[in-house]
Amino acid sequence: MLTFIPTPIGNIKDITLRAMELFQNAELFFCEDTRETKRLLRLLSERFDFIYPEDTLFVSFNEHNGKSRIDEWGSKLSSMEVIFVSDAGMPIISDPGEILVEYCRDEGIAYDVLPGASAVVTAYAASGFEDGNFLFFGFLPHKGSERNKRLNEALNTGYNTILYESPHRLLKLLEEISVVDPDRVLFLAKELTKKFQTYYKNSAEEIFGLFQKENIRGEWVVIIEAKKSEREALYLEDIIAMDLPPKPKAKLLATLTSESTKVWYEKLVSKSSKS
């Protein structure tokens, strides 16, 4: 049997009794990082009534080796007690466990997913945003037009939108948002459930100004409040309809999509010649 088990996102006391029981009986652990999983199990054995599974196999399973691990261990998933864990939080969501679930579905292999800690819902509950509807975008691309396009989507979904961001790119994200929409309300959660857990809620411009003086460390969840009116979002058709020369219009369209300024310019000129 394969079981996907959430692990604490910070405070080790958030582990469940059911998770510890399954950990003790596991024959094989698939881990995002075997060192992190072993550290968690050692802490559990030191602080709680938990027996460290000494004879259990620990195998790394991540975005780089996931498919090869399935080739290696797939035939044993039905006959062994197998656990899949991420370093912290809910597995499968924005996580290489996705491909393992797909494999089990395709092959008819039984699996289970335990409820547990999730930075997404924990941060959203703490945000105080009234609308219960939200979208989760995970991590944005690191740079380039693909990042610009994805961030524009996040700003214009019409829903409160949740992002993950690393500490060394957080200031960049805040600057990007404050440039295009300085008054947009953001909620930021740092180091959820840990000793230095902190919440911030203000306009993008205010938070960007504050964080330029801060030493940004730790793990971050960023929630972007939805636009009050759906039509406040800037859509491609709105830009195309603008009374602008083709060249600046092409540049603007290129910043919001994956296509180059040259491609957009040719499209606009072609459209103009046909009309």
ChimeraX commands (.cxc) that place a marker at each C-alpha (Angstrom):
marker #1 position 0.00,0.00,0.00 radius 0.5
marker #1 position 1.26,3.47,-0.89 radius 0.5
marker #1 position 0.35,6.34,1.45 radius 0.5
marker #1 position 1.05,10.04,0.93 radius 0.5
marker #1 position 1.56,11.68,4.31 radius 0.5
marker #1 position 1.81,15.41,5.12 radius 0.5
marker #1 position 4.61,16.42,7.46 radius 0.5
marker #1 position 4.73,19.50,9.75 radius 0.5
marker #1 position 5.42,22.79,7.97 radius 0.5
marker #1 position 7.28,24.05,11.02 radius 0.5
marker #1 position 6.10,22.96,14.44 radius 0.5
marker #1 position 6.77,19.24,14.92 radius 0.5
marker #1 position 3.78,18.94,17.26 radius 0.5
marker #1 position 1.54,19.25,14.20 radius 0.5
marker #1 position 2.31,15.64,13.23 radius 0.5
marker #1 position -0.69,13.32,13.56 radius 0.5
marker #1 position -0.98,10.08,15.51 radius 0.5
marker #1 position -2.07,8.31,12.34 radius 0.5
marker #1 position 1.03,9.52,10.51 radius 0.5
marker #1 position 3.36,8.26,13.26 radius 0.5
marker #1 position 1.66,4.87,13.29 radius 0.5
marker #1 position 2.17,4.49,9.54 radius 0.5
marker #1 position 5.76,5.73,9.78 radius 0.5
marker #1 position 6.59,2.99,12.31 radius 0.5
marker #1 position 5.24,0.25,10.04 radius 0.5
marker #1 position 6.74,1.54,6.78 radius 0.5
marker #1 position 9.06,-0.66,4.74 radius 0.5
marker #1 position 10.01,2.01,2.21 radius 0.5
marker #1 position 10.08,5.81,2.35 radius 0.5
marker #1 position 10.04,7.90,-0.82 radius 0.5
marker #1 position 11.45,11.26,0.30 radius 0.5
marker #1 position 12.04,14.62,-1.33 radius 0.5
marker #1 position 15.25,14.63,0.75 radius 0.5
marker #1 position 16.13,11.49,2.74 radius 0.5
marker #1 position 18.16,13.54,5.24 radius 0.5
marker #1 position 15.15,15.72,6.10 radius 0.5
marker #1 position 12.89,12.69,6.56 radius 0.5
marker #1 position 15.40,10.89,8.80 radius 0.5
marker #1 position 15.82,14.07,10.86 radius 0.5
marker #1 position 12.04,14.28,11.33 radius 0.5
marker #1 position 11.83,10.64,12.43 radius 0.5
marker #1 position 14.68,11.10,14.89 radius 0.5
marker #1 position 12.94,14.13,16.42 radius 0.5
marker #1 position 9.71,12.15,16.72 radius 0.5
marker #1 position 11.52,9.31,18.50 radius 0.5
marker #1 position 13.17,11.79,20.92 radius 0.5
marker #1 position 10.03,13.75,21.82 radius 0.5
marker #1 position 7.13,11.33,21.51 radius 0.5
marker #1 position 6.21,7.69,21.99 radius 0.5
marker #1 position 7.58,6.76,18.58 radius 0.5
marker #1 position 9.84,3.90,17.53 radius 0.5
marker #1 position 12.30,4.86,14.80 radius 0.5
marker #1 position 11.93,2.36,11.90 radius 0.5
marker #1 position 15.57,1.19,11.79 radius 0.5
marker #1 position 15.20,-1.39,8.99 radius 0.5
marker #1 position 13.20,0.82,6.66 radius 0.5
marker #1 position 14.57,1.77,3.23 radius 0.5
marker #1 position 14.88,5.48,2.42 radius 0.5
marker #1 position 14.90,6.44,-1.27 radius 0.5
marker #1 position 15.03,9.95,-2.72 radius 0.5
marker #1 position 12.14,10.84,-5.02 radius 0.5
marker #1 position 12.18,14.28,-6.62 radius 0.5
marker #1 position 11.51,16.12,-9.88 radius 0.5
marker #1 position 14.86,14.96,-11.30 radius 0.5
marker #1 position 14.71,11.22,-10.56 radius 0.5
marker #1 position 10.99,10.52,-10.07 radius 0.5
marker #1 position 10.43,8.65,-13.32 radius 0.5
marker #1 position 13.50,6.46,-12.85 radius 0.5
marker #1 position 12.38,5.67,-9.29 radius 0.5
marker #1 position 9.01,4.52,-10.62 radius 0.5
marker #1 position 10.80,2.24,-13.11 radius 0.5
marker #1 position 12.87,0.85,-10.25 radius 0.5
marker #1 position 10.21,0.46,-7.53 radius 0.5
marker #1 position 6.84,0.54,-9.32 radius 0.5
marker #1 position 6.35,-3.23,-9.23 radius 0.5
marker #1 position 6.77,-3.27,-5.43 radius 0.5
marker #1 position 4.21,-0.59,-4.54 radius 0.5
marker #1 position 1.39,-3.12,-4.07 radius 0.5
marker #1 position 3.37,-5.60,-1.98 radius 0.5
marker #1 position 5.18,-3.21,0.40 radius 0.5
marker #1 position 4.11,-0.61,2.96 radius 0.5
marker #1 position 5.34,2.52,1.18 radius 0.5
marker #1 position 5.26,6.11,2.44 radius 0.5
marker #1 position 5.70,9.24,0.32 radius 0.5
marker #1 position 6.64,12.49,2.11 radius 0.5
marker #1 position 7.82,15.93,1.07 radius 0.5
marker #1 position 10.27,17.90,3.18 radius 0.5
marker #1 position 7.35,19.77,4.74 radius 0.5
marker #1 position 3.62,20.09,4.26 radius 0.5
marker #1 position 1.16,18.41,1.95 radius 0.5
marker #1 position 2.72,16.15,-0.67 radius 0.5
marker #1 position 1.57,16.00,-4.30 radius 0.5
marker #1 position 0.56,19.71,-4.47 radius 0.5
marker #1 position 3.33,21.49,-6.47 radius 0.5
marker #1 position 5.37,18.40,-5.72 radius 0.5
marker #1 position 6.92,15.44,-7.60 radius 0.5
marker #1 position 4.40,13.15,-5.94 radius 0.5
marker #1 position 2.07,14.15,-8.77 radius 0.5
marker #1 position 3.73,11.73,-11.17 radius 0.5
marker #1 position 3.47,8.91,-8.62 radius 0.5
marker #1 position -0.28,9.46,-8.24 radius 0.5
marker #1 position -0.63,9.43,-12.03 radius 0.5
marker #1 position 1.31,6.15,-12.20 radius 0.5
marker #1 position -0.92,4.55,-9.55 radius 0.5
marker #1 position -4.05,5.70,-11.36 radius 0.5
marker #1 position -2.80,4.29,-14.68 radius 0.5
marker #1 position -1.70,0.97,-13.17 radius 0.5
marker #1 position -4.65,0.45,-10.82 radius 0.5
marker #1 position -2.44,0.55,-7.70 radius 0.5
marker #1 position -4.17,1.35,-4.41 radius 0.5
marker #1 position -3.00,4.47,-2.58 radius 0.5
marker #1 position -4.19,6.79,0.16 radius 0.5
marker #1 position -3.64,10.46,1.02 radius 0.5
marker #1 position -3.75,11.61,4.65 radius 0.5
marker #1 position -5.02,15.10,5.57 radius 0.5
marker #1 position -2.61,17.40,7.32 radius 0.5
marker #1 position -0.51,20.54,7.36 radius 0.5
marker #1 position -0.62,22.84,4.33 radius 0.5
marker #1 position 1.01,26.25,4.01 radius 0.5
marker #1 position -1.59,27.23,1.40 radius 0.5
marker #1 position -4.70,26.90,3.54 radius 0.5
marker #1 position -2.93,27.97,6.75 radius 0.5
marker #1 position -1.82,31.26,5.18 radius 0.5
marker #1 position -5.20,31.86,3.56 radius 0.5
marker #1 position -7.03,31.31,6.84 radius 0.5
marker #1 position -4.70,33.84,8.49 radius 0.5
marker #1 position -5.06,36.44,5.72 radius 0.5
marker #1 position -8.50,37.68,6.70 radius 0.5
marker #1 position -9.61,37.99,3.08 radius 0.5
marker #1 position -13.38,37.62,3.11 radius 0.5
marker #1 position -13.86,35.73,-0.15 radius 0.5
marker #1 position -13.56,31.97,0.34 radius 0.5
marker #1 position -12.55,31.47,-3.29 radius 0.5
marker #1 position -8.87,31.44,-4.15 radius 0.5
marker #1 position -6.38,30.12,-6.71 radius 0.5
marker #1 position -3.01,28.55,-5.96 radius 0.5
marker #1 position -0.21,29.36,-8.42 radius 0.5
marker #1 position 2.77,27.80,-6.57 radius 0.5
marker #1 position 6.17,29.23,-7.57 radius 0.5
marker #1 position 6.41,31.67,-10.47 radius 0.5
marker #1 position 9.05,31.11,-13.18 radius 0.5
marker #1 position 12.33,32.65,-12.06 radius 0.5
marker #1 position 12.74,35.23,-14.83 radius 0.5
marker #1 position 11.97,36.36,-18.38 radius 0.5
marker #1 position 8.77,36.82,-20.33 radius 0.5
marker #1 position 7.31,33.61,-18.88 radius 0.5
marker #1 position 7.55,35.11,-15.38 radius 0.5
marker #1 position 5.95,38.36,-16.56 radius 0.5
marker #1 position 3.13,36.46,-18.21 radius 0.5
marker #1 position 2.48,34.27,-15.17 radius 0.5
marker #1 position 2.56,37.21,-12.75 radius 0.5
marker #1 position 0.12,39.13,-14.94 radius 0.5
marker #1 position -2.20,36.12,-14.81 radius 0.5
marker #1 position -1.90,35.98,-11.00 radius 0.5
marker #1 position -2.77,39.67,-10.73 radius 0.5
marker #1 position -5.79,39.36,-13.02 radius 0.5
marker #1 position -7.45,36.06,-12.12 radius 0.5
marker #1 position -10.42,37.73,-10.47 radius 0.5
marker #1 position -9.71,35.64,-7.36 radius 0.5
marker #1 position -7.41,35.93,-4.37 radius 0.5
marker #1 position -4.25,34.22,-5.60 radius 0.5
marker #1 position -1.66,32.37,-3.53 radius 0.5
marker #1 position 2.04,32.18,-4.45 radius 0.5
marker #1 position 5.12,30.61,-2.91 radius 0.5
marker #1 position 8.33,32.63,-3.12 radius 0.5
marker #1 position 11.91,32.06,-2.03 radius 0.5
marker #1 position 13.57,34.64,0.25 radius 0.5
marker #1 position 16.11,35.72,-2.39 radius 0.5
marker #1 position 13.37,36.51,-4.94 radius 0.5
marker #1 position 10.73,37.94,-2.60 radius 0.5
marker #1 position 11.89,41.56,-2.93 radius 0.5
marker #1 position 11.87,41.22,-6.72 radius 0.5
marker #1 position 8.27,39.98,-6.60 radius 0.5
marker #1 position 7.17,42.85,-4.37 radius 0.5
marker #1 position 8.85,45.37,-6.66 radius 0.5
marker #1 position 7.18,43.86,-9.74 radius 0.5
marker #1 position 3.74,44.08,-8.16 radius 0.5
marker #1 position 4.28,47.57,-6.73 radius 0.5
marker #1 position 5.28,48.88,-10.18 radius 0.5
marker #1 position 2.17,47.64,-12.01 radius 0.5
marker #1 position -0.35,47.92,-9.14 radius 0.5
marker #1 position 1.05,49.77,-6.09 radius 0.5
marker #1 position -2.29,49.82,-4.24 radius 0.5
marker #1 position -2.96,46.08,-4.54 radius 0.5
marker #1 position -3.39,44.57,-1.08 radius 0.5
marker #1 position -1.03,41.71,-0.25 radius 0.5
marker #1 position -0.82,39.30,2.66 radius 0.5
marker #1 position 2.54,37.71,3.42 radius 0.5
marker #1 position 3.19,34.88,5.87 radius 0.5
marker #1 position 6.74,34.08,6.96 radius 0.5
marker #1 position 7.91,30.82,8.56 radius 0.5
marker #1 position 4.43,29.45,9.27 radius 0.5
marker #1 position 4.04,27.63,12.63 radius 0.5
marker #1 position 7.71,28.27,13.49 radius 0.5
marker #1 position 9.23,30.43,16.24 radius 0.5
marker #1 position 9.59,33.51,14.02 radius 0.5
marker #1 position 6.22,33.24,12.26 radius 0.5
marker #1 position 5.17,36.71,11.08 radius 0.5
marker #1 position 2.24,38.15,9.11 radius 0.5
marker #1 position 2.22,41.27,6.95 radius 0.5
marker #1 position -0.81,42.85,5.27 radius 0.5
marker #1 position -0.71,46.12,3.36 radius 0.5
marker #1 position -0.48,47.59,-0.13 radius 0.5
marker #1 position 2.26,46.27,-2.42 radius 0.5
marker #1 position 3.96,49.67,-2.35 radius 0.5
marker #1 position 3.99,49.86,1.46 radius 0.5
marker #1 position 5.29,46.31,1.92 radius 0.5
marker #1 position 7.97,46.77,-0.76 radius 0.5
marker #1 position 9.18,49.92,1.01 radius 0.5
marker #1 position 9.26,48.10,4.35 radius 0.5
marker #1 position 11.06,45.05,3.02 radius 0.5
marker #1 position 13.87,47.06,1.44 radius 0.5
marker #1 position 15.06,47.60,5.02 radius 0.5
marker #1 position 14.39,44.05,6.20 radius 0.5
marker #1 position 16.71,41.04,6.27 radius 0.5
marker #1 position 14.52,38.64,4.29 radius 0.5
marker #1 position 14.92,35.03,5.38 radius 0.5
marker #1 position 12.81,31.93,5.67 radius 0.5
marker #1 position 9.92,30.52,3.66 radius 0.5
marker #1 position 7.17,32.81,2.36 radius 0.5
marker #1 position 3.56,32.55,1.24 radius 0.5
marker #1 position 2.22,35.56,-0.67 radius 0.5
marker #1 position -1.50,36.16,-1.21 radius 0.5
marker #1 position -2.63,38.73,-3.78 radius 0.5
marker #1 position -6.07,40.17,-3.14 radius 0.5
marker #1 position -8.43,39.94,-6.10 radius 0.5
marker #1 position -9.31,42.99,-8.14 radius 0.5
marker #1 position -12.57,44.51,-6.90 radius 0.5
marker #1 position -13.90,44.68,-10.43 radius 0.5
marker #1 position -13.12,42.08,-13.06 radius 0.5
marker #1 position -12.94,44.74,-15.77 radius 0.5
marker #1 position -10.10,46.50,-13.96 radius 0.5
marker #1 position -7.85,43.73,-15.27 radius 0.5
marker #1 position -5.94,44.52,-18.44 radius 0.5
marker #1 position -6.69,41.94,-21.13 radius 0.5
marker #1 position -4.86,41.40,-24.40 radius 0.5
marker #1 position -7.88,42.46,-26.42 radius 0.5
marker #1 position -7.97,45.73,-24.46 radius 0.5
marker #1 position -4.35,46.44,-25.40 radius 0.5
marker #1 position -4.90,45.50,-29.04 radius 0.5
marker #1 position -7.83,47.91,-29.18 radius 0.5
marker #1 position -5.74,50.82,-27.82 radius 0.5
marker #1 position -5.04,53.75,-30.14 radius 0.5
marker #1 position -1.27,53.22,-30.15 radius 0.5
marker #1 position 1.33,52.80,-32.92 radius 0.5
marker #1 position 2.18,49.12,-33.62 radius 0.5
marker #1 position 5.70,49.24,-32.16 radius 0.5
marker #1 position 4.91,50.37,-28.56 radius 0.5
marker #1 position 1.77,48.23,-28.61 radius 0.5
marker #1 position 3.88,45.19,-29.63 radius 0.5
marker #1 position 6.32,45.86,-26.78 radius 0.5
marker #1 position 3.47,46.01,-24.26 radius 0.5
marker #1 position 1.94,42.78,-25.55 radius 0.5
marker #1 position 5.33,41.04,-25.45 radius 0.5
marker #1 position 5.75,41.82,-21.73 radius 0.5
marker #1 position 2.46,40.05,-20.98 radius 0.5
marker #1 position 2.96,36.98,-23.17 radius 0.5
marker #1 position 5.64,34.52,-24.23 radius 0.5
marker #1 position 5.79,35.91,-27.78 radius 0.5
marker #1 position 8.45,38.42,-28.82 radius 0.5
marker #1 position 7.96,42.08,-29.75 radius 0.5
marker #1 position 8.84,41.18,-33.36 radius 0.5
marker #1 position 6.11,38.51,-33.57 radius 0.5
marker #1 position 3.49,40.87,-32.11 radius 0.5
marker #1 position 4.58,43.70,-34.41 radius 0.5
marker #1 position 4.14,41.47,-37.47 radius 0.5
marker #1 position 0.70,40.36,-36.24 radius 0.5
marker #1 position -0.44,43.95,-35.66 radius 0.5
marker #1 position 0.84,45.18,-39.01 radius 0.5
marker #1 position -0.77,42.24,-40.79 radius 0.5
marker #1 position -4.09,42.87,-39.04 radius 0.5
marker #1 position -3.93,46.56,-39.90 radius 0.5
marker #1 position -3.29,45.88,-43.58 radius 0.5
marker #1 position -6.30,43.54,-43.77 radius 0.5
marker #1 position -8.72,45.98,-42.14 radius 0.5
marker link #1:1,2 radius 0.2
marker link #1:2,3 radius 0.2
marker link #1:3,4 radius 0.2
marker link #1:4,5 radius 0.2
marker link #1:5,6 radius 0.2
marker link #1:6,7 radius 0.2
marker link #1:7,8 radius 0.2
marker link #1:8,9 radius 0.2
marker link #1:9,10 radius 0.2
marker link #1:10,11 radius 0.2
marker link #1:11,12 radius 0.2
marker link #1:12,13 radius 0.2
marker link #1:13,14 radius 0.2
marker link #1:14,15 radius 0.2
marker link #1:15,16 radius 0.2
marker link #1:16,17 radius 0.2
marker link #1:17,18 radius 0.2
marker link #1:18,19 radius 0.2
marker link #1:19,20 radius 0.2
marker link #1:20,21 radius 0.2
marker link #1:21,22 radius 0.2
marker link #1:22,23 radius 0.2
marker link #1:23,24 radius 0.2
marker link #1:24,25 radius 0.2
marker link #1:25,26 radius 0.2
marker link #1:26,27 radius 0.2
marker link #1:27,28 radius 0.2
marker link #1:28,29 radius 0.2
marker link #1:29,30 radius 0.2
marker link #1:30,31 radius 0.2
marker link #1:31,32 radius 0.2
marker link #1:32,33 radius 0.2
marker link #1:33,34 radius 0.2
marker link #1:34,35 radius 0.2
marker link #1:35,36 radius 0.2
marker link #1:36,37 radius 0.2
marker link #1:37,38 radius 0.2
marker link #1:38,39 radius 0.2
marker link #1:39,40 radius 0.2
marker link #1:40,41 radius 0.2
marker link #1:41,42 radius 0.2
marker link #1:42,43 radius 0.2
marker link #1:43,44 radius 0.2
marker link #1:44,45 radius 0.2
marker link #1:45,46 radius 0.2
marker link #1:46,47 radius 0.2
marker link #1:47,48 radius 0.2
marker link #1:48,49 radius 0.2
marker link #1:49,50 radius 0.2
marker link #1:50,51 radius 0.2
marker link #1:51,52 radius 0.2
marker link #1:52,53 radius 0.2
marker link #1:53,54 radius 0.2
marker link #1:54,55 radius 0.2
marker link #1:55,56 radius 0.2
marker link #1:56,57 radius 0.2
marker link #1:57,58 radius 0.2
marker link #1:58,59 radius 0.2
marker link #1:59,60 radius 0.2
marker link #1:60,61 radius 0.2
marker link #1:61,62 radius 0.2
marker link #1:62,63 radius 0.2
marker link #1:63,64 radius 0.2
marker link #1:64,65 radius 0.2
marker link #1:65,66 radius 0.2
marker link #1:66,67 radius 0.2
marker link #1:67,68 radius 0.2
marker link #1:68,69 radius 0.2
marker link #1:69,70 radius 0.2
marker link #1:70,71 radius 0.2
marker link #1:71,72 radius 0.2
marker link #1:72,73 radius 0.2
marker link #1:73,74 radius 0.2
marker link #1:74,75 radius 0.2
marker link #1:75,76 radius 0.2
marker link #1:76,77 radius 0.2
marker link #1:77,78 radius 0.2
marker link #1:78,79 radius 0.2
marker link #1:79,80 radius 0.2
marker link #1:80,81 radius 0.2
marker link #1:81,82 radius 0.2
marker link #1:82,83 radius 0.2
marker link #1:83,84 radius 0.2
marker link #1:84,85 radius 0.2
marker link #1:85,86 radius 0.2
marker link #1:86,87 radius 0.2
marker link #1:87,88 radius 0.2
marker link #1:88,89 radius 0.2
marker link #1:89,90 radius 0.2
marker link #1:90,91 radius 0.2
marker link #1:91,92 radius 0.2
marker link #1:92,93 radius 0.2
marker link #1:93,94 radius 0.2
marker link #1:94,95 radius 0.2
marker link #1:95,96 radius 0.2
marker link #1:96,97 radius 0.2
marker link #1:97,98 radius 0.2
marker link #1:98,99 radius 0.2
marker link #1:99,100 radius 0.2
marker link #1:100,101 radius 0.2
marker link #1:101,102 radius 0.2
marker link #1:102,103 radius 0.2
marker link #1:103,104 radius 0.2
marker link #1:104,105 radius 0.2
marker link #1:105,106 radius 0.2
marker link #1:106,107 radius 0.2
marker link #1:107,108 radius 0.2
marker link #1:108,109 radius 0.2
marker link #1:109,110 radius 0.2
marker link #1:110,111 radius 0.2
marker link #1:111,112 radius 0.2
marker link #1:112,113 radius 0.2
marker link #1:113,114 radius 0.2
marker link #1:114,115 radius 0.2
marker link #1:115,116 radius 0.2
marker link #1:116,117 radius 0.2
marker link #1:117,118 radius 0.2
marker link #1:118,119 radius 0.2
marker link #1:119,120 radius 0.2
marker link #1:120,121 radius 0.2
marker link #1:121,122 radius 0.2
marker link #1:122,123 radius 0.2
marker link #1:123,124 radius 0.2
marker link #1:124,125 radius 0.2
marker link #1:125,126 radius 0.2
marker link #1:126,127 radius 0.2
marker link #1:127,128 radius 0.2
marker link #1:128,129 radius 0.2
marker link #1:129,130 radius 0.2
marker link #1:130,131 radius 0.2
marker link #1:131,132 radius 0.2
marker link #1:132,133 radius 0.2
marker link #1:133,134 radius 0.2
marker link #1:134,135 radius 0.2
marker link #1:135,136 radius 0.2
marker link #1:136,137 radius 0.2
marker link #1:137,138 radius 0.2
marker link #1:138,139 radius 0.2
marker link #1:139,140 radius 0.2
marker link #1:140,141 radius 0.2
marker link #1:141,142 radius 0.2
marker link #1:142,143 radius 0.2
marker link #1:143,144 radius 0.2
marker link #1:144,145 radius 0.2
marker link #1:145,146 radius 0.2
marker link #1:146,147 radius 0.2
marker link #1:147,148 radius 0.2
marker link #1:148,149 radius 0.2
marker link #1:149,150 radius 0.2
marker link #1:150,151 radius 0.2
marker link #1:151,152 radius 0.2
marker link #1:152,153 radius 0.2
marker link #1:153,154 radius 0.2
marker link #1:154,155 radius 0.2
marker link #1:155,156 radius 0.2
marker link #1:156,157 radius 0.2
marker link #1:157,158 radius 0.2
marker link #1:158,159 radius 0.2
marker link #1:159,160 radius 0.2
marker link #1:160,161 radius 0.2
marker link #1:161,162 radius 0.2
marker link #1:162,163 radius 0.2
marker link #1:163,164 radius 0.2
marker link #1:164,165 radius 0.2
marker link #1:165,166 radius 0.2
marker link #1:166,167 radius 0.2
marker link #1:167,168 radius 0.2
marker link #1:168,169 radius 0.2
marker link #1:169,170 radius 0.2
marker link #1:170,171 radius 0.2
marker link #1:171,172 radius 0.2
marker link #1:172,173 radius 0.2
marker link #1:173,174 radius 0.2
marker link #1:174,175 radius 0.2
marker link #1:175,176 radius 0.2
marker link #1:176,177 radius 0.2
marker link #1:177,178 radius 0.2
marker link #1:178,179 radius 0.2
marker link #1:179,180 radius 0.2
marker link #1:180,181 radius 0.2
marker link #1:181,182 radius 0.2
marker link #1:182,183 radius 0.2
marker link #1:183,184 radius 0.2
marker link #1:184,185 radius 0.2
marker link #1:185,186 radius 0.2
marker link #1:186,187 radius 0.2
marker link #1:187,188 radius 0.2
marker link #1:188,189 radius 0.2
marker link #1:189,190 radius 0.2
marker link #1:190,191 radius 0.2
marker link #1:191,192 radius 0.2
marker link #1:192,193 radius 0.2
marker link #1:193,194 radius 0.2
marker link #1:194,195 radius 0.2
marker link #1:195,196 radius 0.2
marker link #1:196,197 radius 0.2
marker link #1:197,198 radius 0.2
marker link #1:198,199 radius 0.2
marker link #1:199,200 radius 0.2
marker link #1:200,201 radius 0.2
marker link #1:201,202 radius 0.2
marker link #1:202,203 radius 0.2
marker link #1:203,204 radius 0.2
marker link #1:204,205 radius 0.2
marker link #1:205,206 radius 0.2
marker link #1:206,207 radius 0.2
marker link #1:207,208 radius 0.2
marker link #1:208,209 radius 0.2
marker link #1:209,210 radius 0.2
marker link #1:210,211 radius 0.2
marker link #1:211,212 radius 0.2
marker link #1:212,213 radius 0.2
marker link #1:213,214 radius 0.2
marker link #1:214,215 radius 0.2
marker link #1:215,216 radius 0.2
marker link #1:216,217 radius 0.2
marker link #1:217,218 radius 0.2
marker link #1:218,219 radius 0.2
marker link #1:219,220 radius 0.2
marker link #1:220,221 radius 0.2
marker link #1:221,222 radius 0.2
marker link #1:222,223 radius 0.2
marker link #1:223,224 radius 0.2
marker link #1:224,225 radius 0.2
marker link #1:225,226 radius 0.2
marker link #1:226,227 radius 0.2
marker link #1:227,228 radius 0.2
marker link #1:228,229 radius 0.2
marker link #1:229,230 radius 0.2
marker link #1:230,231 radius 0.2
marker link #1:231,232 radius 0.2
marker link #1:232,233 radius 0.2
marker link #1:233,234 radius 0.2
marker link #1:234,235 radius 0.2
marker link #1:235,236 radius 0.2
marker link #1:236,237 radius 0.2
marker link #1:237,238 radius 0.2
marker link #1:238,239 radius 0.2
marker link #1:239,240 radius 0.2
marker link #1:240,241 radius 0.2
marker link #1:241,242 radius 0.2
marker link #1:242,243 radius 0.2
marker link #1:243,244 radius 0.2
marker link #1:244,245 radius 0.2
marker link #1:245,246 radius 0.2
marker link #1:246,247 radius 0.2
marker link #1:247,248 radius 0.2
marker link #1:248,249 radius 0.2
marker link #1:249,250 radius 0.2
marker link #1:250,251 radius 0.2
marker link #1:251,252 radius 0.2
marker link #1:252,253 radius 0.2
marker link #1:253,254 radius 0.2
marker link #1:254,255 radius 0.2
marker link #1:255,256 radius 0.2
marker link #1:256,257 radius 0.2
marker link #1:257,258 radius 0.2
marker link #1:258,259 radius 0.2
marker link #1:259,260 radius 0.2
marker link #1:260,261 radius 0.2
marker link #1:261,262 radius 0.2
marker link #1:262,263 radius 0.2
marker link #1:263,264 radius 0.2
marker link #1:264,265 radius 0.2
marker link #1:265,266 radius 0.2
marker link #1:266,267 radius 0.2
marker link #1:267,268 radius 0.2
marker link #1:268,269 radius 0.2
marker link #1:269,270 radius 0.2
marker link #1:270,271 radius 0.2
marker link #1:271,272 radius 0.2
marker link #1:272,273 radius 0.2
marker link #1:273,274 radius 0.2
marker link #1:274,275 radius 0.2
view
